[in-house]
Amino acid sequence: MDTMKQALLEGLRELDIPLPEAKADTLCAFAQAMLRQNQVMNLTAITEPSAVARLHLLDSLTVIKALEPGRKTLIDVGCGAGFPGVPLAAACKGLKVTLLDSLGKRVNWLAETLPSLGIGAECVNARAEDFAAERRERYDYAASRAVARLNILLELTAPFVKVGGAVLAMKGAAAEEELQEAANAIRKLGLKPEKVLEFPIEDTHHRLVVLRKIAPTPKQYPRRYAKIKQSPL
């Protein structure tokens, strides 16, 4: 068994995430395709196979712990090389995933690669603040990883989520600090902090911040990204 798959299977057992071996093979095939493409396109700084399994694949799959029965649509905002959206699309039967990124080369690569691996996902090249006008409050979940601090990220993600759904923000050690910093944004965007899930992966603790959508997001949000960054809520 290669080191990537072994690390993935060991991590799944540690995190208590059940996954058929065939799906683990699919995830590893995607990761290998990413590493090949990384030689000509900047997709990841993590290239050691077992580290890819832990820090990309397992990290993405922790989102499964926040998914609820009956909720079937998720948008990955700023998906980059496809994390967390691609592992979730591969692992979760019936979950309809939209991968959204502003960089066309990444999105084109994902659109070409995923069908050959049997992974179904919608790939969209657009800025979040533009695409929100088209898909406003259409998703059960908006997930995001390593895009921006929470007070900025929430304005880009909350507009996509239906009332009753949730924003799932993948964060690190500063999660609680960012939650406090984002208190005003949370209130203005119609969100409510629900829980912070913590997962030990390698020598760090990855945190998943779950914010419930309790009211519609006011129509003036999201603003243009330059404005969001200049003056966070």
Phi and psi in degrees as a GROMACS rama.xvg file:
@    title "Ramachandran Plot"
@    xaxis  label "Phi"
@    yaxis  label "Psi"
@TYPE xy
-72.9581  163.9  ASP-2
-66.1048  -33.2029  THR-3
-65.126  -49.7042  MET-4
-65.5467  -40.0087  LYS-5
-61.5226  -44.6908  GLN-6
-64.4493  -37.7553  ALA-7
-65.0631  -48.4271  LEU-8
-64.8198  -40.3563  LEU-9
-63.1458  -42.7284  GLU-10
-65.795  -38.1911  GLY-11
-62.0243  -39.939  LEU-12
-65.6309  -43.7313  ARG-13
-63.303  -37.9958  GLU-14
-87.0903  -4.79112  LEU-15
57.4073  49.298  ASP-16
-113.153  107.465  ILE-17
-72.5557  133.95  PRO-18
-151.802  123.74  LEU-19
-56.9683  147.294  PRO-20
-60.4012  -33.408  GLU-21
-62.048  -37.3592  ALA-22
-71.4549  -34.8723  LYS-23
-61.3537  -40.1109  ALA-24
-62.1985  -40.7899  ASP-25
-63.0242  -43.1335  THR-26
-63.0749  -41.8796  LEU-27
-66.6887  -36.6894  CYS-28
-63.3859  -39.7445  ALA-29
-64.7553  -44.9463  PHE-30
-62.4049  -38.8971  ALA-31
-65.7364  -39.5525  GLN-32
-62.7542  -39.073  ALA-33
-63.0097  -42.6591  MET-34
-66.0532  -36.3543  LEU-35
-65.1997  -45.6404  ARG-36
-66.9464  -27.3697  GLN-37
-63.1912  -18.7864  ASN-38
-70.9316  -21.4722  GLN-39
-121.279  -7.80903  VAL-40
-142.369  138.273  MET-41
-76.6005  98.0022  ASN-42
-111.259  -34.6549  LEU-43
-157.23  146.689  THR-44
-91.4817  -8.65743  ALA-45
-96.5599  116.316  ILE-46
-127.034  -13.6661  THR-47
-71.9257  127.96  GLU-48
-53.8458  -45.868  PRO-49
-69.46  -31.8693  SER-50
-68.6372  -37.1338  ALA-51
-60.3793  -42.9102  VAL-52
-60.8099  -43.5594  ALA-53
-78.9199  -47.8983  ARG-54
-89.1624  -15.9542  LEU-55
-110.187  -58.0995  HIS-56
-71.2631  -55.3444  LEU-57
-64.1944  -42.4836  LEU-58
-55.7291  -44.4489  ASP-59
-64.4087  -41.4009  SER-60
-69.7467  -16.6756  LEU-61
-61.6004  -23.4964  THR-62
-59.6437  -26.8021  VAL-63
-54.6006  -32.2033  ILE-64
-64.6968  -18.2291  LYS-65
-102.599  -6.16373  ALA-66
-78.4375  142.772  LEU-67
-114.561  149.32  GLU-68
-57.9566  138.95  PRO-69
89.0672  -12.0784  GLY-70
-99.0973  119.704  ARG-71
-123.285  1.23736  LYS-72
-125.776  135.465  THR-73
-142.224  135.808  LEU-74
-113.223  130.65  ILE-75
-96.9301  106.764  ASP-76
-89.7794  117.365  VAL-77
73.8631  55.0762  GLY-78
-70.3155  -19.3532  CYS-79
59.5363  -124.039  GLY-80
-79.3275  3.04998  ALA-81
115.674  19.4459  GLY-82
-117.258  130.132  PHE-83
-91.53  -1.57122  PRO-84
-61.4246  -41.8306  GLY-85
-67.296  -49.1684  VAL-86
-58.3017  -35.876  PRO-87
-67.6545  -41.5219  LEU-88
-63.5062  -37.5851  ALA-89
-73.32  -35.9049  ALA-90
-90.1442  -28.1791  ALA-91
-105.482  105.203  CYS-92
-64.1469  129.824  LYS-93
88.2234  -7.52834  GLY-94
-83.2741  123.276  LEU-95
-94.6953  116.787  LYS-96
-112.314  133.699  VAL-97
-109.557  127.091  THR-98
-102.113  117.351  LEU-99
-117.874  126.367  LEU-100
-151.842  148.525  ASP-101
-84.3798  -10.6282  SER-102
-95.7028  110.907  LEU-103
-60.788  -36.7402  GLY-104
-62.319  -41.2753  LYS-105
-64.5611  -47.0185  ARG-106
-63.9649  -41.4043  VAL-107
-62.5492  -41.1752  ASN-108
-63.4929  -44.1077  TRP-109
-60.9565  -44.2249  LEU-110
-63.2846  -31.5398  ALA-111
-81.2047  -33.8888  GLU-112
-85.6797  -41.6668  THR-113
-62.1804  -43.267  LEU-114
-59.6969  -34.8338  PRO-115
-68.1011  -18.7851  SER-116
-99.9346  -0.622082  LEU-117
76.5078  22.9119  GLY-118
-103.304  122.608  ILE-119
-97.5752  121.23  GLY-120
-158.535  147.447  ALA-121
-84.664  128.68  GLU-122
-110.112  120.389  CYS-123
-125.505  126.746  VAL-124
-98.7644  103.018  ASN-125
-166.768  160.737  ALA-126
-80.0904  144.299  ARG-127
-57.9907  -41.9281  ALA-128
-68.7919  -23.7408  GLU-129
-81.6942  -45.3552  ASP-130
-68.89  -23.7043  PHE-131
-61.1357  -31.1016  ALA-132
-65.6242  -31.1991  ALA-133
-84.6242  -32.1089  GLU-134
-121.655  35.9392  ARG-135
-63.8502  126.331  ARG-136
50.9302  46.7132  GLU-137
-108.848  -9.46663  ARG-138
-115.211  148.69  TYR-139
-72.6196  -34.1153  ASP-140
-138.75  145.513  TYR-141
-121.008  120.381  ALA-142
-112.678  152.623  ALA-143
-159.034  148.144  SER-144
-136.153  126.029  ARG-145
57.3918  36.8061  ALA-146
-94.2234  -47.591  VAL-147
-166.949  170.422  ALA-148
-63.0654  156.262  ARG-149
-59.7741  -38.1384  LEU-150
-66.3508  -23.7429  ASN-151
-88.1671  -45.6031  ILE-152
-58.5643  -39.8071  LEU-153
-64.2036  -33.8841  LEU-154
-68.583  -25.2689  GLU-155
-85.7186  -20.5228  LEU-156
-107.13  -41.0365  THR-157
-55.8818  -38.0814  ALA-158
-60.9854  -22.4651  PRO-159
-78.4006  -18.1566  PHE-160
-93.9752  135.198  VAL-161
-66.5524  152.666  LYS-162
-61.3204  129.213  VAL-163
101.61  -20.5143  GLY-164
-82.9092  -162.188  GLY-165
-151.681  148.301  ALA-166
-90.194  132.744  VAL-167
-118.134  103.409  LEU-168
-104.974  120.345  ALA-169
-87.1574  120.093  MET-170
-134.487  176.566  LYS-171
-114.315  -141.193  GLY-172
-64.6853  -23.1524  ALA-173
-89.5527  13.9827  ALA-174
-56.6014  -47.3423  ALA-175
-65.7478  -40.7688  GLU-176
-61.3109  -43.5125  GLU-177
-66.9071  -33.9164  GLU-178
-61.4919  -43.8459  LEU-179
-65.2513  -41.358  GLN-180
-63.2794  -30.9143  GLU-181
-94.105  10.9329  ALA-182
-55.2089  -42.0711  ALA-183
-68.3276  -42.3457  ASN-184
-61.9889  -42.9041  ALA-185
-57.6205  -46.2151  ILE-186
-66.3419  -46.4361  ARG-187
-68.609  -28.1293  LYS-188
-92.0597  -0.242272  LEU-189
84.6246  27.6062  GLY-190
-110.325  164.49  LEU-191
-144.627  125.369  LYS-192
-60.3246  133.062  PRO-193
-111.202  -49.3338  GLU-194
-166.363  161.692  LYS-195
-123.038  114.992  VAL-196
-92.4116  138.854  LEU-197
-119.366  135.396  GLU-198
-131.728  124.205  PHE-199
-79.5498  116.592  PRO-200
-131.217  122.506  ILE-201
56.1893  -132.614  GLU-202
-98.6988  10.6651  ASP-203
-121.435  165.148  THR-204
-112.215  114.887  HIS-205
-89.2157  139.908  HIS-206
-122.038  139.786  ARG-207
-114.425  112.4  LEU-208
-90.7971  121.409  VAL-209
-107.649  120.037  VAL-210
-121.761  120.392  LEU-211
-80.0921  140.241  ARG-212
-88.1003  112.751  LYS-213
-109.333  -9.40952  ILE-214
-155.205  154.367  ALA-215
-58.8397  143.877  PRO-216
-75.0582  128.286  THR-217
-53.2041  144.476  PRO-218
-61.8698  -21.8949  LYS-219
-73.8473  -7.09679  GLN-220
-111.304  141.117  TYR-221
-82.9746  149.581  PRO-222
-81.4368  178.06  ARG-223
-62.15  147.874  ARG-224
-60.0402  -39.4598  TYR-225
-59.0872  -37.927  ALA-226
-72.1525  -40.8805  LYS-227
-59.3821  -46.8635  ILE-228
-67.7644  -38.4114  LYS-229
-69.9833  -38.4348  GLN-230
-138.908  75.4582  SER-231
-60.1054  149.427  PRO-232
